[in-house]
Amino acid sequence: MSEAVLDSIREQVTSNPIILYMKGSPQAPQCGFSARTVQALMACGERFAYVDILSNPEIRAILPQYSDWPTFPQLYVGGELVGGCDIISEMFEAGELQELIKGAGEPEATAE
């Protein structure tokens, strides 16, 4: 695995509270699974970052090894892999996705 690509993935996952690795973009998904995942995320009303793996072949090749998850899309919230389309869809239908990402993009309050 390329250490530079791994470092890039780590930085993306840790610096973005909600990030989706998908085929295409939220405005123009390039597969049905990515489209369904984007629809669920957008319905939750939180902003999220994304990476188009079709235009980033190095990330597409290495991310499955990094995450130990073989398919795309892949959603990360708070630095943790949540899963792919089926898991995201099930969580959305159950109301769990909304709870998971609600406020995930907001900075945590610090105790003084």
Secondary structure, DSSP 8 states (H G I E B T S, - for coil): --HHHHHHHHHHHHH-SEEEEESEETTEESSHHHHHHHHHHHHHT---EEEETTS-HHHHHHHHHHHT--SS-EEEETTEEEE-HHHHHHHHHHTHHHHHHTTTTS------
